[in-house]
């Protein structure tokens, strides 16, 4: 379902370092990005504003998110599409201008920063274009893979009304597999969301050691701000005893194939939190192969691409507006006639 990208080349000691936060929507990537910002990682300007479903902030670069959304749109996809992207999509002509836009963001917002980073769940599927840019621009890339209990993610997503429970589980699985596959050969670290909430100081130390990064701001200096920012009370969905298996049986009638895949993948990644080199790649590749063999069973769940959805909606709205206008004009004529009588 995806093509492996060779590891990044050696770059000069003076090159900047980019930390990419990877993870499914509602997996704790916002908390991770916020922590990195307090530790001294430059997340750029024009960050997205907080929202009711994420009051602590998304910490996403608005231009990067917009470009990512446009890339997916031009590929006939969108953020919650479960289908794979086209092969060799980074080399397509319609993607070339967007690559230039991303390069411009790096040059204008980050090029003078020795340590910078960004976060967007779409990045899990779009890493290939960034790896190419990092190679071209001599930037050291580091990756933080945030993992959360799949059941918690699925419950959070379904509460927002974006996807069904099965779709949310499958999308979570795809994001995890893509993030792991496309970061092979690079320095990376796996951080369970629950561990981040339980002891952020230890996780900050683990991340810095694993990625070879020295934080500009010492943890003891930022502790008061982090204590306000990372609040375990914001974790509204917690898996019951037994994890996904118990949760799925208790709350939803989940597809057993998806449950099996997502449980196996989560176990592989979570068990490698202390040693990213111990990730069982063969096990994850086996899951990808099983999914691909049965993909026809799920491809019908595809969400209609934005470029086809929006024109249809606009036509519907235009027709309704025309009908309402005609109705109002007719009512106006009738009222004038009554007044004249």
VOPAGU-2260 file (C-alpha; in pm, 1 decimal, decimal comma):
REM VOPAGU-2260
SITE   aa  ch    i         X         Y         Z
SITE  UNK   A    0       0,0       0,0       0,0
SITE  UNK   A    1     299,2     231,3      29,2
SITE  UNK   A    2     649,7     263,7    -103,9
SITE  UNK   A    3     952,9     274,2     120,8
SITE  UNK   A    4    1163,8     590,0     107,9
SITE  UNK   A    5    1540,5     555,3     166,2
SITE  UNK   A    6    1686,6     698,0     483,8
SITE  UNK   A    7    1794,1    1060,7     487,3
SITE  UNK   A    8    2151,6    1148,6     386,8
SITE  UNK   A    9    2409,8    1295,8     620,1
SITE  UNK   A   10    2381,1    1671,9     642,0
SITE  UNK   A   11    2615,3    1943,2     766,4
SITE  UNK   A   12    2637,4    2009,8    1142,6
SITE  UNK   A   13    2498,5    2360,2    1083,4
SITE  UNK   A   14    2176,7    2232,7     927,8
SITE  UNK   A   15    1853,1    2293,2    1112,1
SITE  UNK   A   16    1662,7    2013,7    1280,4
SITE  UNK   A   17    1292,2    1958,2    1217,3
SITE  UNK   A   18    1079,5    1758,8    1462,3
SITE  UNK   A   19     765,9    1616,5    1301,4
SITE  UNK   A   20     485,0    1508,3    1533,8
SITE  UNK   A   21     293,4    1215,0    1388,6
SITE  UNK   A   22     -31,2    1059,9    1500,1
SITE  UNK   A   23    -397,2    1011,4    1423,0
SITE  UNK   A   24    -651,3    1285,0    1493,0
SITE  UNK   A   25    -747,2    1286,4    1862,7
SITE  UNK   A   26    -440,2    1083,2    1958,3
SITE  UNK   A   27    -261,4    1341,7    2173,2
SITE  UNK   A   28     -49,8    1511,5    1907,3
SITE  UNK   A   29    -169,6    1854,6    2019,1
SITE  UNK   A   30     -43,2    1795,2    2372,2
SITE  UNK   A   31     288,4    1675,1    2231,6
SITE  UNK   A   32     327,8    1973,8    2000,1
SITE  UNK   A   33     243,0    2212,8    2282,9
SITE  UNK   A   34     506,6    2051,9    2504,1
SITE  UNK   A   35     769,3    2078,8    2230,1
SITE  UNK   A   36     686,0    2445,8    2189,8
SITE  UNK   A   37     742,7    2509,0    2560,1
SITE  UNK   A   38    1070,5    2315,9    2538,8
SITE  UNK   A   39    1187,5    2566,1    2277,5
SITE  UNK   A   40    1086,8    2414,4    1943,9
SITE  UNK   A   41     978,1    2684,3    1698,1
SITE  UNK   A   42     632,2    2593,9    1563,3
SITE  UNK   A   43     613,7    2901,2    1341,5
SITE  UNK   A   44     366,7    3184,6    1314,5
SITE  UNK   A   45      -5,3    3186,7    1236,9
SITE  UNK   A   46     -95,8    2885,2    1444,8
SITE  UNK   A   47    -452,5    2761,9    1436,9
SITE  UNK   A   48    -672,2    2898,9    1713,2
SITE  UNK   A   49    -813,5    2668,7    1984,1
SITE  UNK   A   50   -1160,3    2519,1    1940,4
SITE  UNK   A   51   -1423,2    2382,3    2180,5
SITE  UNK   A   52   -1311,6    2025,2    2108,2
SITE  UNK   A   53    -946,9    2121,6    2167,5
SITE  UNK   A   54    -942,6    2412,4    2416,1
SITE  UNK   A   55    -569,6    2378,9    2489,1
SITE  UNK   A   56    -490,7    2450,7    2124,3
SITE  UNK   A   57    -409,2    2249,3    1811,9
SITE  UNK   A   58     -57,4    2395,8    1770,9
SITE  UNK   A   59     -81,2    2343,1    1395,5
SITE  UNK   A   60      76,6    2576,1    1139,0
SITE  UNK   A   61    -216,8    2719,3     941,5
SITE  UNK   A   62     -34,3    2737,5     607,3
SITE  UNK   A   63     102,8    2384,8     634,8
SITE  UNK   A   64    -240,7    2246,2     720,5
SITE  UNK   A   65    -393,9    2434,6     428,2
SITE  UNK   A   66    -130,2    2305,2     185,2
SITE  UNK   A   67    -171,9    1950,7     316,3
SITE  UNK   A   68    -548,1    1971,2     263,7
SITE  UNK   A   69    -496,6    2096,9     -90,9
SITE  UNK   A   70    -252,8    1814,7    -169,0
SITE  UNK   A   71    -508,2    1557,4     -58,9
SITE  UNK   A   72    -782,0    1732,9    -252,0
SITE  UNK   A   73    -579,8    1731,5    -574,8
SITE  UNK   A   74    -514,3    1361,9    -524,9
SITE  UNK   A   75    -887,3    1296,7    -492,1
SITE  UNK   A   76    -864,7    1241,3    -118,3
SITE  UNK   A   77    -921,6    1422,6     210,3
SITE  UNK   A   78    -825,8    1401,4     575,0
SITE  UNK   A   79   -1060,4    1115,7     667,9
SITE  UNK   A   80   -1032,1     910,3     348,6
SITE  UNK   A   81    -925,5     553,2     426,1
SITE  UNK   A   82    -806,5     471,8      73,8
SITE  UNK   A   83    -436,5     477,8     -18,1
SITE  UNK   A   84    -290,3     768,8    -212,8
SITE  UNK   A   85    -187,0     714,3    -577,2
SITE  UNK   A   86     154,1     564,5    -645,9
SITE  UNK   A   87     438,7     814,0    -699,9
SITE  UNK   A   88     202,5    1095,6    -609,3
SITE  UNK   A   89     486,3    1328,8    -506,9
SITE  UNK   A   90     602,5    1343,0    -871,5
SITE  UNK   A   91     267,1    1446,3   -1017,0
SITE  UNK   A   92     250,4    1777,5   -1200,0
SITE  UNK   A   93     -40,4    1908,8    -995,8
SITE  UNK   A   94     161,3    1857,2    -677,1
SITE  UNK   A   95     469,3    2053,7    -793,3
SITE  UNK   A   96     332,2    2401,0    -701,6
SITE  UNK   A   97     232,3    2274,7    -358,9
SITE  UNK   A   98     582,6    2140,3    -301,9
SITE  UNK   A   99     708,1    2492,5    -375,2
SITE  UNK   A  100     460,1    2634,9    -124,4
SITE  UNK   A  101     592,6    2401,5     146,4
SITE  UNK   A  102     948,4    2495,6      58,6
SITE  UNK   A  103     852,2    2861,6      91,5
SITE  UNK   A  104     704,9    2798,5     438,1
SITE  UNK   A  105    1034,9    2642,6     548,3
SITE  UNK   A  106    1237,3    2930,8     408,1
SITE  UNK   A  107    1021,4    3209,2     550,4
SITE  UNK   A  108     918,6    3064,1     886,2
SITE  UNK   A  109    1185,9    2812,8     985,6
SITE  UNK   A  110    1507,9    2840,6     790,0
SITE  UNK   A  111    1672,7    3064,1    1050,3
SITE  UNK   A  112    1566,4    2834,7    1337,7
SITE  UNK   A  113    1812,8    2566,1    1449,1
SITE  UNK   A  114    1524,8    2367,0    1602,1
SITE  UNK   A  115    1174,2    2378,4    1462,0
SITE  UNK   A  116     881,6    2150,9    1402,9
SITE  UNK   A  117     517,5    2110,0    1312,7
SITE  UNK   A  118     220,7    1884,8    1365,9
SITE  UNK   A  119     -71,6    1781,7    1149,0
SITE  UNK   A  120    -237,6    1437,1    1146,6
SITE  UNK   A  121    -244,2    1454,7     764,8
SITE  UNK   A  122     134,6    1435,5     779,1
SITE  UNK   A  123     112,6    1060,9     851,2
SITE  UNK   A  124       6,7    1009,1     489,5
SITE  UNK   A  125     211,0    1293,4     339,9
SITE  UNK   A  126     555,3    1220,8     486,7
SITE  UNK   A  127     708,1    1127,6     146,8
SITE  UNK   A  128     693,2    1482,6      13,6
SITE  UNK   A  129     849,1    1619,2     332,8
SITE  UNK   A  130    1129,5    1363,2     327,8
SITE  UNK   A  131    1211,3    1473,0     -24,5
SITE  UNK   A  132    1214,7    1837,1      84,6
SITE  UNK   A  133    1432,7    1760,6     387,1
SITE  UNK   A  134    1683,6    1586,8     160,0
SITE  UNK   A  135    1681,9    1868,9     -93,2
SITE  UNK   A  136    1726,7    2140,2     169,9
SITE  UNK   A  137    1975,9    1958,8     394,1
SITE  UNK   A  138    1747,5    1949,0     697,5
SITE  UNK   A  139    1781,3    1688,6     970,8
SITE  UNK   A  140    1443,6    1523,9    1025,0
SITE  UNK   A  141    1333,0    1374,6    1355,2
SITE  UNK   A  142     999,1    1206,8    1417,5
SITE  UNK   A  143     779,7    1169,4    1726,0
SITE  UNK   A  144     512,7     900,7    1685,1
SITE  UNK   A  145     231,3     958,0    1935,1
SITE  UNK   A  146      14,3     652,3    1998,0
SITE  UNK   A  147    -307,7     627,3    2194,5
SITE  UNK   A  148    -545,0     341,2    2269,6
SITE  UNK   A  149    -738,4     296,8    1941,0
SITE  UNK   A  150   -1069,9     264,7    2122,8
SITE  UNK   A  151   -1019,6     603,4    2288,1
SITE  UNK   A  152    -944,5     765,3    1952,5
SITE  UNK   A  153   -1243,7     603,8    1784,5
SITE  UNK   A  154   -1478,0     707,9    2064,3
SITE  UNK   A  155   -1349,7    1065,9    2048,4
SITE  UNK   A  156   -1390,7    1081,8    1670,2
SITE  UNK   A  157   -1739,6     931,4    1665,3
SITE  UNK   A  158   -1851,1    1175,9    1933,0
SITE  UNK   A  159   -1757,4    1456,0    1692,2
SITE  UNK   A  160   -1973,3    1289,4    1426,2
SITE  UNK   A  161   -1696,8    1270,7    1164,0
SITE  UNK   A  162   -1683,7     895,1    1106,1
SITE  UNK   A  163   -1845,3     569,1    1208,4
SITE  UNK   A  164   -1671,8     363,5    1475,9
SITE  UNK   A  165   -1534,8     110,6    1224,6
SITE  UNK   A  166   -1410,8     386,8     995,6
SITE  UNK   A  167   -1243,8     564,1    1286,4
SITE  UNK   A  168   -1062,8     243,4    1388,8
SITE  UNK   A  169    -950,8     173,5    1032,8
SITE  UNK   A  170    -837,2     532,6     978,7
SITE  UNK   A  171    -643,1     517,5    1305,4
SITE  UNK   A  172    -472,9     198,7    1189,7
SITE  UNK   A  173    -381,8     347,6     851,8
SITE  UNK   A  174    -231,1     658,7    1009,7
SITE  UNK   A  175     -18,6     445,0    1242,4
SITE  UNK   A  176     104,9     213,7     969,6
SITE  UNK   A  177     185,7     500,7     733,6
SITE  UNK   A  178     366,6     699,8    1002,1
SITE  UNK   A  179     580,3     403,0    1100,9
SITE  UNK   A  180     656,0     288,1     747,2
SITE  UNK   A  181     758,8     624,9     607,5
SITE  UNK   A  182     989,2     707,7     900,1
SITE  UNK   A  183    1199,4     393,3     876,1
SITE  UNK   A  184    1567,0     476,5     853,0
SITE  UNK   A  185    1528,2     806,0    1044,5
SITE  UNK   A  186    1570,3     894,0    1409,7
SITE  UNK   A  187    1232,9     855,8    1575,9
SITE  UNK   A  188    1068,7     789,6    1907,5
SITE  UNK   A  189     733,3     638,8    2009,9
SITE  UNK   A  190     540,2     817,3    2285,5
SITE  UNK   A  191     219,0     669,5    2431,0
SITE  UNK   A  192     -30,2     944,4    2507,1
SITE  UNK   A  193    -104,0     799,5    2850,9
SITE  UNK   A  194     267,7     812,8    2939,4
SITE  UNK   A  195     285,3    1175,7    2828,0
SITE  UNK   A  196       1,2    1267,4    3062,0
SITE  UNK   A  197     143,8    1062,5    3348,4
SITE  UNK   A  198     500,8    1198,4    3341,8
SITE  UNK   A  199     578,8    1460,7    3078,2
SITE  UNK   A  200     927,4    1527,1    3223,6
SITE  UNK   A  201    1036,1    1170,0    3162,5
SITE  UNK   A  202     892,9    1177,8    2811,6
SITE  UNK   A  203    1070,8    1505,0    2734,8
SITE  UNK   A  204    1398,1    1345,8    2846,9
SITE  UNK   A  205    1329,0    1030,2    2644,5
SITE  UNK   A  206    1247,8    1228,9    2330,6
SITE  UNK   A  207    1556,3    1447,7    2359,0
SITE  UNK   A  208    1783,8    1147,3    2410,7
SITE  UNK   A  209    1629,8     939,2    2132,2
SITE  UNK   A  210    1636,9    1222,6    1879,3
SITE  UNK   A  211    1973,8    1363,7    1978,7
SITE  UNK   A  212    1821,0    1701,7    2066,8
SITE  UNK   A  213    1911,5    1935,7    2349,5
SITE  UNK   A  214    1609,2    2139,7    2454,4
SITE  UNK   A  215    1661,5    2518,7    2459,9
SITE  UNK   A  216    1434,8    2540,4    2765,8
SITE  UNK   A  217    1502,6    2313,6    3061,5
SITE  UNK   A  218    1201,7    2114,2    3189,4
SITE  UNK   A  219    1227,9    2265,9    3538,3
SITE  UNK   A  220    1197,8    2614,3    3388,1
SITE  UNK   A  221     878,4    2542,0    3199,4
SITE  UNK   A  222     716,6    2313,1    3458,4
SITE  UNK   A  223     452,5    2566,0    3577,0
SITE  UNK   A  224     333,7    2632,6    3219,9
SITE  UNK   A  225     332,6    2264,7    3128,3
SITE  UNK   A  226     129,5    2180,3    3436,9
SITE  UNK   A  227    -138,0    2420,7    3314,7
SITE  UNK   A  228    -118,6    2296,9    2955,9
SITE  UNK   A  229    -106,2    1917,2    2994,4
SITE  UNK   A  230    -419,6    1844,2    3192,2
SITE  UNK   A  231    -523,1    1476,8    3231,7
SITE  UNK   A  232    -880,8    1601,2    3275,9
SITE  UNK   A  233    -887,7    1685,0    2902,4
SITE  UNK   A  234    -866,5    1312,4    2829,2
SITE  UNK   A  235   -1240,4    1256,9    2805,8
SITE  UNK   A  236   -1230,1     904,7    2658,7
SITE  UNK   A  237   -1045,8     637,0    2855,0
SITE  UNK   A  238   -1047,3     270,1    2759,7
SITE  UNK   A  239   -1213,4      38,3    3010,7
SITE  UNK   A  240   -1027,3    -252,9    3163,3
SITE  UNK   A  241    -931,0    -477,8    2876,4
SITE  UNK   A  242    -856,0    -200,1    2629,7
SITE  UNK   A  243   -1005,5    -202,9    2282,2
SITE  UNK   A  244   -1144,1    -555,8    2301,4
SITE  UNK   A  245   -1358,7    -476,3    2604,2
SITE  UNK   A  246   -1445,7    -131,8    2475,4
SITE  UNK   A  247   -1551,8    -248,6    2132,5
SITE  UNK   A  248   -1774,5    -518,7    2277,5
SITE  UNK   A  249   -1920,1    -283,7    2531,1
SITE  UNK   A  250   -1987,8      17,6    2311,4
SITE  UNK   A  251   -1990,3     -83,1    1944,9
SITE  UNK   A  252   -2029,1    -377,9    1711,5
SITE  UNK   A  253   -1682,6    -337,7    1560,0
SITE  UNK   A  254   -1562,1    -537,3    1260,9
SITE  UNK   A  255   -1351,2    -821,0    1410,7
SITE  UNK   A  256   -1093,8    -797,5    1130,1
SITE  UNK   A  257   -1030,4    -430,9    1199,1
SITE  UNK   A  258   -1020,0    -489,8    1573,8
SITE  UNK   A  259    -760,5    -763,1    1522,6
SITE  UNK   A  260    -539,9    -546,8    1300,3
SITE  UNK   A  261    -559,9    -235,0    1511,1
SITE  UNK   A  262    -490,6    -425,2    1833,9
SITE  UNK   A  263    -184,0    -594,3    1685,5
SITE  UNK   A  264     -46,3    -272,2    1539,3
SITE  UNK   A  265     -99,9     -79,0    1861,2
SITE  UNK   A  266      71,0    -349,3    2065,7
SITE  UNK   A  267     373,4    -347,2    1833,2
SITE  UNK   A  268     418,6      29,7    1852,4
SITE  UNK   A  269     337,9      73,9    2220,9
SITE  UNK   A  270     578,0    -204,9    2319,1
SITE  UNK   A  271     859,4     -21,7    2137,8
SITE  UNK   A  272     816,1     301,0    2333,5
SITE  UNK   A  273    1141,9     250,0    2523,0
SITE  UNK   A  274    1332,2     132,9    2214,5
SITE  UNK   A  275    1213,9     245,6    1867,9
SITE  UNK   A  276    1469,1      12,8    1710,4
SITE  UNK   A  277    1268,4    -276,1    1853,3
SITE  UNK   A  278     961,7    -203,9    1638,4
SITE  UNK   A  279     854,7    -530,1    1479,6
SITE  UNK   A  280     842,2    -409,6    1117,4
SITE  UNK   A  281     763,3    -756,7     985,1
SITE  UNK   A  282     452,0    -773,4    1201,2
SITE  UNK   A  283     333,1    -435,0    1078,7
SITE  UNK   A  284     406,0    -528,1     716,9
SITE  UNK   A  285     201,4    -844,1     766,4
SITE  UNK   A  286     -93,6    -637,6     885,1
SITE  UNK   A  287     -60,3    -410,3     580,6
SITE  UNK   A  288     -57,0    -715,8     352,9
SITE  UNK   A  289    -368,6    -860,2     517,9
SITE  UNK   A  290    -547,2    -528,0     482,5
SITE  UNK   A  291    -452,0    -498,1     117,0
SITE  UNK   A  292    -579,3    -850,3      47,4
SITE  UNK   A  293    -921,2    -757,6     188,1
SITE  UNK   A  294    -932,5    -394,9      79,4
SITE  UNK   A  295   -1234,0    -441,0    -147,8
SITE  UNK   A  296   -1441,9    -505,3     162,4
SITE  UNK   A  297   -1367,0    -155,3     292,0
SITE  UNK   A  298   -1304,1      63,9     -12,7
SITE  UNK   A  299   -1676,9     134,1     -37,2
SITE  UNK   A  300   -1652,2     332,6     285,8
SITE  UNK   A  301   -1464,9     604,2     100,2
SITE  UNK   A  302   -1578,5     954,3     181,2
SITE  UNK   A  303   -1666,3    1155,9    -127,9
SITE  UNK   A  304   -1366,8    1375,0    -226,2
SITE  UNK   A  305   -1400,5    1744,2    -158,0
SITE  UNK   A  306   -1364,5    1854,7    -518,1
SITE  UNK   A  307   -1674,5    1654,9    -614,6
SITE  UNK   A  308   -1865,2    1714,2    -293,4
SITE  UNK   A  309   -1845,2    2093,9    -289,0
SITE  UNK   A  310   -1973,1    2159,8    -644,4
SITE  UNK   A  311   -2268,3    1930,3    -577,2
SITE  UNK   A  312   -2347,9    2115,9    -258,3
SITE  UNK   A  313   -2313,3    2450,8    -434,6
SITE  UNK   A  314   -2554,5    2341,6    -707,0
SITE  UNK   A  315   -2803,7    2227,9    -443,3
SITE  UNK   A  316   -2774,0    2556,2    -256,7
SITE  UNK   A  317   -2809,0    2757,8    -577,6
SITE  UNK   A  318   -3123,7    2565,4    -673,7
SITE  UNK   A  319   -3275,3    2612,7    -329,2
SITE  UNK   A  320   -3189,7    2982,7    -336,8
SITE  UNK   A  321   -3354,4    3018,8    -677,7
SITE  UNK   A  322   -3664,8    2834,4    -560,2
SITE  UNK   A  323   -3688,7    3041,1    -241,2
SITE  UNK   A  324   -3642,1    3363,2    -436,9
SITE  UNK   A  325   -3923,8    3272,0    -675,2
SITE  UNK   A  326   -4147,3    3178,5    -382,7
SITE  UNK   A  327   -4079,4    3509,0    -205,5
SITE  UNK   A  328   -4142,1    3707,7    -522,2
SITE  UNK   A  329   -4475,3    3530,4    -572,9
SITE  UNK   A  330   -4575,2    3596,2    -210,1
SITE  UNK   A  331   -4476,0    3960,2    -252,8
SITE  UNK   A  332   -4697,3    3995,8    -561,7
SITE  UNK   A  333   -4990,9    3836,8    -380,2
SITE  UNK   A  334   -4952,7    4069,1     -81,6
SITE  UNK   A  335   -4935,5    4376,1    -306,8
SITE  UNK   A  336   -5251,0    4261,3    -482,3
SITE  UNK   A  337   -5433,1    4223,2    -149,8
SITE  UNK   A  338   -5316,3    4567,1     -35,7
SITE  UNK   A  339   -5438,1    4719,8    -360,1
SITE  UNK   A  340   -5784,3    4570,3    -307,5
